[in-house]
Amino acid sequence: MRTVTDVVKRRRPDGFEHEVTAGVHAGVLGASDAPDVVCVHGLGCSHRYFLPLARRLAPRARVAAPDLPGFGRTPGPAEPLDVRGLSRALADWLRATGRGGATLVANSGGCQVVVDLAAHSPDLLGPVVLISPTMDRHARSAVRQLARLAADIPRERPTLPFVVGLDYLTCGPRRMAATFRHLLDDPIEHKLRHVRTPTVVTRGSRDPIVSHEWAAEVAGLLPDGRLVEVPGAGHALNYSAADALADLVRPLLSHRRPNDSSTTG
């Protein structure tokens, strides 16, 4: 049962309704009695770049995209959180809102947060969609990752830099840089075995950040994983290829697991 402490029903200019629970802000879209989908953003981003996906899922799902501490509208501690800190914050929010067991859709660095969540709070996982999961262990360096990010920009929808650019300014360069270092230091490949729910790994065929080989390796390390590639798309499928991604998410909506909210992380 959801226990949202503050819900703003009026739509904001970003297209979402807004919730604040235990200090965590989330953008929400969809019917209140529909199955839950929880979207977890990547480095520096917020709920805002999930709007195209949320609009396509909203007729059949209640989409909630929390801003992790220090990003979007959620204040963060002075010292930026590492991956475990972010995943514990996500676990606390899932319990506080009664969304444990919902379908989890994560992009980029958010995939690392969700995989870490599986390692310490597996009871909170429903089906999982890992969109363009980082960090490729074959290119785990700041120089190579930044070069790949620059190569991806022209492969996305032209409006994406304006959306995430504002989010980058909001979180600030210090938090961005520190979180980036934490993501680089997080060996996601060692934790994938903990994700024991049905999992779709997906990437765009033109994504320079997440190679086909790395995405296939991620899917192969999952107990119940499969890889789906979206032709012609880049890294942020939730924004730039929302129709194709929604088609992958919808079949998972009937697989929500019961949530034992008494379990602690």
C-alpha positions as CSV (number, residue, x, y, z in Angstrom):
1,M,0.0,0.0,0.0
2,R,1.4,3.4,-1.0
3,T,2.1,5.8,1.9
4,V,2.9,8.9,-0.1
5,T,3.3,11.8,2.3
6,D,2.8,14.7,-0.1
7,V,1.2,14.5,-3.5
8,V,0.8,17.4,-5.9
9,K,-2.0,16.5,-8.3
10,R,-1.6,19.5,-10.6
11,R,0.6,18.8,-13.6
12,R,3.8,20.8,-13.7
13,P,5.3,22.2,-16.9
14,D,7.5,19.1,-17.2
15,G,4.3,17.0,-17.8
16,F,4.4,15.0,-14.5
17,E,2.4,15.1,-11.3
18,H,4.7,15.3,-8.3
19,E,5.2,13.4,-5.1
20,V,7.5,14.0,-2.1
21,T,8.0,11.1,0.2
22,A,10.6,11.0,3.0
23,G,12.4,13.9,1.3
24,V,12.6,12.2,-2.1
25,H,10.9,13.9,-5.0
26,A,9.3,11.8,-7.8
27,G,7.6,12.6,-11.1
28,V,4.5,10.5,-11.5
29,L,2.2,9.8,-14.4
30,G,-0.7,7.4,-15.0
31,A,-3.8,6.0,-13.3
32,S,-3.5,5.5,-9.5
33,D,-4.9,1.9,-9.8
34,A,-2.6,0.8,-12.6
35,P,0.5,-1.4,-12.1
36,D,3.6,0.4,-10.9
37,V,6.6,1.1,-13.0
38,V,9.6,2.7,-11.3
39,C,12.2,4.5,-13.5
40,V,15.7,5.1,-12.2
41,H,17.8,7.8,-13.8
42,G,21.4,7.8,-14.8
43,L,24.3,10.1,-14.0
44,G,23.3,13.7,-13.4
45,C,19.8,13.2,-14.8
46,S,16.3,13.4,-13.1
47,H,12.8,12.3,-13.7
48,R,12.4,14.7,-16.6
49,Y,14.0,12.6,-19.3
50,F,11.6,9.7,-18.6
51,L,8.6,11.7,-19.8
52,P,8.4,10.2,-23.3
53,L,8.4,6.7,-21.9
54,A,5.9,7.6,-19.1
55,R,3.5,9.1,-21.6
56,R,3.5,5.8,-23.6
57,L,3.1,3.6,-20.6
58,A,0.6,5.8,-18.6
59,P,-2.5,4.3,-20.2
60,R,-1.6,0.9,-18.6
61,A,0.8,1.8,-15.8
62,R,1.5,4.2,-13.0
63,V,4.9,5.4,-13.7
64,A,7.0,7.0,-10.9
65,A,10.5,8.4,-11.6
66,P,12.3,9.3,-8.3
67,D,15.1,11.9,-8.2
68,L,17.9,10.2,-6.3
69,P,19.5,12.3,-3.5
70,G,21.4,15.2,-4.9
71,F,19.7,15.1,-8.3
72,G,16.7,16.8,-9.8
73,R,14.4,18.1,-7.1
74,T,15.7,15.9,-4.3
75,P,18.3,17.5,-2.0
76,G,21.4,15.5,-1.3
77,P,24.0,15.3,1.4
78,A,27.1,17.5,1.1
79,E,29.2,14.5,0.3
80,P,27.9,12.8,-2.9
81,L,26.6,9.3,-2.3
82,D,28.3,6.3,-3.8
83,V,26.4,3.5,-5.7
84,R,25.5,1.7,-2.4
85,G,24.3,4.9,-0.9
86,L,22.1,5.7,-3.9
87,S,20.7,2.1,-3.9
88,R,19.9,2.3,-0.2
89,A,18.1,5.6,-0.8
90,L,16.1,3.9,-3.6
91,A,15.3,1.0,-1.3
92,D,14.0,3.4,1.5
93,W,11.8,5.2,-1.0
94,L,10.4,1.9,-2.5
95,R,9.4,0.8,1.0
96,A,8.1,4.2,2.0
97,T,5.8,4.4,-1.0
98,G,4.8,0.7,-1.1
99,R,6.3,0.2,-4.6
100,G,8.5,-2.7,-3.7
101,G,8.1,-5.5,-6.3
102,A,7.2,-3.0,-9.1
103,T,8.8,-3.2,-12.5
104,L,12.1,-1.4,-12.4
105,V,13.3,0.5,-15.5
106,A,16.8,1.9,-15.2
107,N,19.0,3.8,-17.7
108,S,22.8,3.9,-17.8
109,G,24.2,4.6,-14.3
110,G,20.8,3.9,-12.9
111,C,21.3,0.3,-13.9
112,Q,24.2,0.1,-11.5
113,V,22.0,1.4,-8.7
114,V,19.3,-1.2,-9.4
115,V,21.8,-4.1,-9.6
116,D,23.2,-3.0,-6.3
117,L,19.7,-2.9,-4.9
118,A,19.4,-6.5,-5.9
119,A,22.5,-7.3,-3.9
120,H,21.2,-5.9,-0.5
121,S,17.4,-5.7,-0.9
122,P,16.3,-8.5,-3.3
123,D,12.8,-8.5,-1.9
124,L,12.2,-5.1,-3.5
125,L,12.8,-6.2,-7.1
126,G,10.1,-6.9,-9.6
127,P,10.9,-7.5,-13.3
128,V,13.8,-5.3,-14.4
129,V,14.7,-3.5,-17.6
130,L,18.3,-2.4,-17.9
131,I,18.7,0.3,-20.5
132,S,22.3,0.7,-21.7
133,P,23.9,-0.5,-18.5
134,T,27.2,1.0,-17.5
135,M,30.1,0.6,-16.8
136,D,31.6,-1.5,-19.6
137,R,34.4,-3.3,-17.8
138,H,36.4,-3.3,-21.1
139,A,36.5,0.5,-21.1
140,R,36.5,1.5,-17.4
141,S,38.3,4.8,-17.6
142,A,37.2,8.3,-17.4
143,V,38.8,9.3,-20.7
144,R,37.2,6.4,-22.7
145,Q,33.8,6.9,-21.1
146,L,33.8,10.7,-21.8
147,A,34.8,10.1,-25.4
148,R,32.0,7.7,-25.8
149,L,29.5,10.1,-24.2
150,A,30.6,12.8,-26.7
151,A,30.1,10.4,-29.6
152,D,26.5,9.6,-28.4
153,I,25.2,13.2,-28.4
154,P,24.5,13.4,-32.2
155,R,22.8,10.0,-32.0
156,E,20.0,11.1,-29.6
157,R,17.0,13.3,-30.2
158,P,18.1,16.9,-30.6
159,T,16.2,18.0,-27.6
160,L,17.8,15.6,-25.1
161,P,20.9,17.8,-24.4
162,F,18.5,20.6,-23.3
163,V,16.7,18.3,-20.9
164,V,19.7,16.7,-19.3
165,G,21.8,19.8,-19.5
166,L,19.5,21.6,-17.1
167,D,19.7,18.6,-14.8
168,Y,23.5,18.7,-14.9
169,L,23.5,22.3,-13.9
170,T,21.1,21.5,-11.0
171,C,23.3,18.8,-9.5
172,G,26.5,20.7,-10.1
173,P,29.9,19.8,-11.4
174,R,31.3,18.6,-8.1
175,R,28.5,16.1,-7.5
176,M,28.6,15.0,-11.2
177,A,32.3,14.3,-11.0
178,A,32.2,12.5,-7.7
179,T,29.3,10.3,-8.7
180,F,31.0,9.5,-12.0
181,R,34.0,8.3,-10.1
182,H,31.8,6.1,-7.9
183,L,30.2,4.6,-11.0
184,L,33.6,3.9,-12.5
185,D,34.6,2.1,-9.3
186,D,31.5,-0.1,-9.2
187,P,32.0,-3.6,-10.7
188,I,28.5,-4.3,-11.8
189,E,29.6,-7.6,-13.4
190,H,30.2,-9.0,-9.9
191,K,26.7,-8.3,-8.7
192,L,24.5,-9.3,-11.7
193,R,23.9,-12.8,-10.3
194,H,21.8,-11.2,-7.5
195,V,19.2,-10.0,-10.0
196,R,17.0,-13.1,-9.9
197,T,13.8,-11.6,-11.5
198,P,13.1,-11.6,-15.3
199,T,15.4,-9.0,-16.8
200,V,15.6,-7.4,-20.2
201,V,18.9,-5.8,-21.2
202,T,18.4,-3.4,-24.0
203,R,20.7,-1.0,-26.0
204,G,20.4,1.1,-29.1
205,S,22.3,-0.4,-32.1
206,R,24.2,3.0,-32.5
207,D,25.0,3.4,-28.8
208,P,28.8,4.1,-28.5
209,I,28.7,4.0,-24.7
210,V,27.4,0.4,-24.3
211,S,28.7,-1.9,-26.9
212,H,26.9,-5.0,-28.2
213,E,29.6,-7.2,-26.6
214,W,29.2,-5.6,-23.2
215,A,25.4,-5.7,-23.3
216,A,25.5,-9.4,-24.3
217,E,27.9,-10.1,-21.4
218,V,25.6,-8.4,-19.0
219,A,22.6,-10.4,-20.2
220,G,24.6,-13.6,-20.0
221,L,25.6,-13.0,-16.4
222,L,22.0,-12.5,-15.3
223,P,20.1,-15.6,-14.0
224,D,17.1,-14.8,-16.1
225,G,18.3,-12.2,-18.7
226,R,17.9,-11.6,-22.4
227,L,19.3,-8.9,-24.7
228,V,17.1,-6.8,-27.1
229,E,18.7,-4.2,-29.4
230,V,16.8,-1.3,-30.8
231,P,17.8,-0.5,-34.4
232,G,19.1,3.0,-35.0
233,A,18.9,4.2,-31.5
234,G,21.6,5.7,-29.1
235,H,22.1,5.5,-25.3
236,A,19.0,7.1,-23.8
237,L,16.2,4.8,-25.2
238,N,13.8,6.1,-22.6
239,Y,13.9,9.5,-24.3
240,S,14.9,8.8,-27.9
241,A,13.2,5.5,-28.6
242,A,10.3,5.5,-26.1
243,D,7.9,3.6,-28.4
244,A,10.2,0.6,-28.7
245,L,11.1,0.6,-25.1
246,A,7.4,0.8,-24.0
247,D,6.8,-2.3,-26.1
248,L,9.5,-4.1,-24.0
249,V,8.1,-2.9,-20.6
250,R,4.4,-3.6,-21.1
251,P,4.6,-7.5,-21.1
252,L,6.3,-7.2,-17.6
253,L,3.5,-5.3,-16.0
254,S,1.7,-8.5,-14.9
255,H,4.7,-9.9,-13.1
256,R,4.9,-7.8,-10.0
257,R,6.2,-9.6,-7.0
258,P,4.6,-9.4,-3.5
259,N,6.5,-6.9,-1.4
260,D,7.5,-7.6,2.2
261,S,7.9,-4.0,3.4
262,S,9.2,-5.3,6.8
263,T,12.5,-6.3,5.2
264,T,15.4,-3.9,5.9
265,G,18.4,-3.2,3.7
